[in-house]
Amino acid sequence: MQLVLLAGELGEKYGQEHEYYNLQTPADAIKLLCINYPALKSELFEAHKNGVGYRVIQGGAAMGYDELQLPFGSKPLLVAVSYTHLTL
């Protein structure tokens, strides 16, 4: 079983904890979340227009885009909002 945690606003909208079985990679977890929550997919793809990005963290270490295809580790996967720039 792999535990995927959505932090902050994502967790409020789509649920904070998600348990999945037989995931191979963190990318699989993101794909499955997007299938289960179509609005999440739109949010992930459009967020950069508002200066918002996302971090995927496992075992306390942020993962780069290329690392999302690596095998899923034993620690929970955390997806959190990362504000790329703010205009005041």
C-alpha contacts under 8 A as a table, 3 or more apart, distances in Angstrom:
res1	aa1	res2	aa2	distance
1	M	19	E	6.46
1	M	20	Y	5.64
1	M	21	Y	4.62
1	M	22	N	6.91
2	Q	19	E	5.72
2	Q	20	Y	5.23
2	Q	21	Y	6.04
2	Q	22	N	7.80
2	Q	23	L	7.14
2	Q	74	S	7.34
2	Q	75	K	7.86
2	Q	76	P	6.55
2	Q	77	L	7.84
3	L	17	E	6.90
3	L	18	H	5.80
3	L	19	E	4.73
3	L	20	Y	6.50
3	L	75	K	7.75
3	L	76	P	4.85
3	L	77	L	6.29
4	V	17	E	5.94
4	V	18	H	5.09
4	V	19	E	6.31
4	V	20	Y	7.71
4	V	29	A	7.36
4	V	76	P	5.73
4	V	77	L	4.73
4	V	78	L	5.93
4	V	79	V	7.62
5	L	11	G	7.47
5	L	16	Q	5.40
5	L	17	E	4.77
5	L	18	H	6.34
5	L	76	P	7.00
5	L	77	L	6.02
5	L	78	L	4.69
5	L	79	V	6.22
6	L	10	L	5.55
6	L	11	G	4.51
6	L	14	Y	7.73
6	L	15	G	6.90
6	L	16	Q	4.80
6	L	17	E	6.53
6	L	78	L	5.95
6	L	79	V	5.04
6	L	80	A	6.25
7	A	10	L	5.79
7	A	11	G	5.00
7	A	12	E	7.93
7	A	16	Q	6.42
7	A	78	L	7.00
7	A	79	V	6.16
7	A	80	A	4.98
7	A	81	V	7.30
8	G	11	G	5.41
8	G	12	E	6.42
8	G	80	A	6.86
8	G	81	V	7.24
9	E	12	E	4.95
9	E	13	K	6.17
9	E	81	V	7.83
10	L	13	K	5.25
10	L	14	Y	5.86
10	L	15	G	7.31
10	L	16	Q	7.52
10	L	80	A	7.45
10	L	81	V	7.66
11	G	14	Y	5.29
11	G	15	G	4.53
11	G	16	Q	4.04
11	G	17	E	7.61
12	E	15	G	5.76
12	E	16	Q	6.72
14	Y	37	Y	7.24
14	Y	40	L	7.70
15	G	18	H	7.34
20	Y	23	L	6.81
20	Y	29	A	7.77
23	L	26	P	7.63
23	L	28	D	6.07
23	L	29	A	6.65
23	L	72	F	7.04
24	Q	28	D	6.54
24	Q	71	P	5.63
24	Q	72	F	5.63
25	T	28	D	5.22
25	T	29	A	6.86
25	T	68	L	6.41
25	T	69	Q	5.44
25	T	70	L	5.68
25	T	71	P	4.72
25	T	72	F	4.51
26	P	29	A	5.04
26	P	30	I	6.53
26	P	68	L	5.10
26	P	69	Q	6.56
26	P	70	L	7.33
26	P	71	P	7.36
26	P	72	F	5.72
26	P	77	L	7.46
27	A	30	I	5.14
27	A	31	K	6.20
27	A	68	L	5.03
27	A	69	Q	5.86
28	D	31	K	5.05
28	D	32	L	6.12
29	A	32	L	5.18
29	A	33	L	6.20
30	I	33	L	5.13
30	I	34	C	6.22
31	K	34	C	5.11
31	K	35	I	6.26
32	L	35	I	5.01
32	L	36	N	6.17
33	L	36	N	5.11
33	L	37	Y	5.88
33	L	40	L	7.52
34	C	37	Y	4.98
34	C	38	P	5.32
34	C	39	A	7.57
34	C	40	L	5.72
34	C	41	K	4.84
35	I	38	P	5.81
35	I	41	K	7.84
37	Y	40	L	5.36
37	Y	41	K	7.01
38	P	41	K	5.24
38	P	42	S	6.74
39	A	42	S	5.18
39	A	43	E	6.19
40	L	43	E	4.92
40	L	44	L	6.09
41	K	44	L	5.20
41	K	45	F	6.29
42	S	45	F	5.23
42	S	46	E	6.03
43	E	46	E	5.28
43	E	47	A	5.62
44	L	47	A	5.60
44	L	53	G	7.84
44	L	54	Y	7.87
45	F	48	H	7.30
46	E	49	K	5.92
46	E	50	N	7.83
47	A	50	N	5.51
47	A	51	G	6.73
47	A	52	V	5.10
47	A	53	G	6.38
48	H	51	G	4.92
48	H	52	V	4.89
48	H	53	G	5.80
48	H	84	T	7.97
49	K	52	V	7.26
51	G	83	Y	5.94
51	G	84	T	5.15
51	G	85	H	5.15
51	G	86	L	6.40
52	V	81	V	6.89
52	V	82	S	5.97
52	V	83	Y	4.53
52	V	84	T	5.48
52	V	85	H	7.34
53	G	81	V	5.99
53	G	82	S	4.88
53	G	83	Y	5.79
53	G	84	T	6.02
54	Y	79	V	6.72
54	Y	80	A	5.57
54	Y	81	V	4.58
54	Y	82	S	4.94
54	Y	83	Y	7.83
55	R	62	A	6.44
55	R	63	M	7.24
55	R	78	L	7.94
55	R	79	V	5.73
55	R	80	A	5.31
55	R	81	V	6.36
55	R	82	S	6.18
56	V	62	A	5.73
56	V	63	M	5.59
56	V	64	G	7.86
56	V	77	L	6.97
56	V	78	L	5.68
56	V	79	V	4.65
56	V	80	A	6.60
57	I	60	G	6.04
57	I	61	A	5.34
57	I	62	A	4.26
57	I	63	M	5.73
57	I	77	L	5.86
57	I	78	L	5.02
57	I	79	V	6.42
57	I	80	A	7.98
58	Q	61	A	5.52
58	Q	62	A	6.59
58	Q	63	M	7.27
58	Q	73	G	7.54
58	Q	75	K	6.17
58	Q	76	P	6.17
58	Q	77	L	4.83
58	Q	78	L	6.26
59	G	75	K	5.60
59	G	76	P	7.18
59	G	77	L	7.68
63	M	66	D	8.00
63	M	67	E	5.77
63	M	68	L	6.82
64	G	67	E	5.23
64	G	68	L	6.88
65	Y	68	L	5.62
66	D	69	Q	6.34
66	D	70	L	7.95
67	E	70	L	5.32
73	G	76	P	7.91
83	Y	86	L	7.05
